[in-house]
């Protein structure tokens, strides 16, 4: 080892040679998934051009050369190359192991991830991978001697290098631009795998949006929402916000394993064709609580305007958010209980808490109901990966052959599915306890529960794992989510559950419907209400006159 280090430290390269060597490494190693995807795509064409395909790695090499040449000044050359190599090694690992791409959404997820969540991805597999693909090349860059020229000679040399690279790109474009345009236009997901260009561009965009954008004034959507009353009973709605649950692993949706055994006695209604607004919590949670739809959703717009909780709270609903996962800014203006993972609660381990920890503050709130209408939101840890095995107590796992590790790509498919299914079964157990608490309320209280997940999850299908893929290219598993509704028949005087059961089985819904459906369930009258997006409206037995009035206002 010492002789190898001596050889490297005694090796001398010019600045251009170091830049070209690093560019070659990025092309052949870090961009291997990109080149492989391009090759598969091109070879699948009826009339593919092998000469065009051969120019792709040349194009990537020249683009990397130009990028690295921009940082060729002596004080920053090695630090920049080392930093970008180490970061790219982690991005490369995410792509190779999980199929994850680092676009804007993933940059946002990474920036908002807390330390415990980040450490859940740490295992020996990633350490060894990072050592060989990131640390060793970075060490080479650090130790190799670079022969720096005078500023003038360096400027001339770098100008020549950039000129040659740009000329090569122009020649390739002149010969094969139609091929690049056609493949790029029809396969936009390909560019998401290019390293380091995609994550650098989106990191710059995210930094710009977060730190260099003019502060916005808060937008008030409705100054006077009001709370309607159709009877003398108190109304309590518990909205359980799930995490990383995908619809296909729920027995209610035809899954062949008993993942919903705990709640089956309560007759929950499953909305079988439900889809998320995004593929990551940072997008889906703010989106579903905003009046914006997925087609016009903008993070900054959602952040600086009233959301569902703001409106119903202003109308007089008693709102409480109980959080075991982080509310992404949605709960900032309403009473919130944040679960302390470092408490001495036996359900917590210092990093995470099992979701049963939500039941105590729920019960406390149910014991002290005061307002005519109460909304309690329970935000679960749910099925958050990759450490699925940490989401349920060891004694509550019905599927025993599970995957007790974080490098899930190295588990058998059967054990990985078992682990994930255990998280769904545990979520179902918590839901059953929520319903039991609601059922125990006095008869003068009208309870109901709605469970909806923020997004789904990939479990190795087509080589994809976890979530957070660009929505347009994300697999169905990351977008098709569960939505379950519970209305006790002996108390539900405002909704036809038979009608709703048929509605839920037949029609397609998404997070776009949550905002308006919750307004309808809570009987909150707002100018932001759209009856056509209320998935309960057609089955309401006693529709509010005020809702009809609002429809007239909108028209």
Secondary structure, DSSP 8 states (H G I E B T S, - for coil): -HHHHHHHHH-EEEHHHHHHHHHHHIIIIITHHHHHHHHHHHHTSTT--HHHHHHHHHHHHHHHHHHHHTT-STTTHHHHHHHHHHHHHHHHHHHHHH----SHHHHHHHHH--HHHHHTT--HHHHHHHIIIIIHHHHHHHHSEEE---HHHHHHHHHHHHHHHHHHHHHHHHHHHHHHHHHHHH-GGGGGG-TTHHHHHHHHHHHHHHHSS-----B-S-S--EE--SSSSEEEEEEEEESS--GGG-GGGT-SS-TTTTTGGG--EE-SEEE-S-SSHHHHHHHHTSS--GGG--HHHHHTB--HHHHHHHHT-EEEEEESS--TTTTTTS-EEE--TTSS-TTB-SS-B-GGGHHHHHHHHHHT--SSEEEEEEE--TT-SS-GGGGS-GGG-SS-S---SS-GGGS-HHHHHHHHHHHHHHHHHHHHHHHHHHHTS-TTEEEEEEEEES---EESGGG-EES---TTT--GGGTEE-EEEEE-TTT--SB-HHHHHHHHHHSEEEGGGHHHHHHHHHTEE-TT--GGG-TTGGGBSS--HHHHHHHHHH-
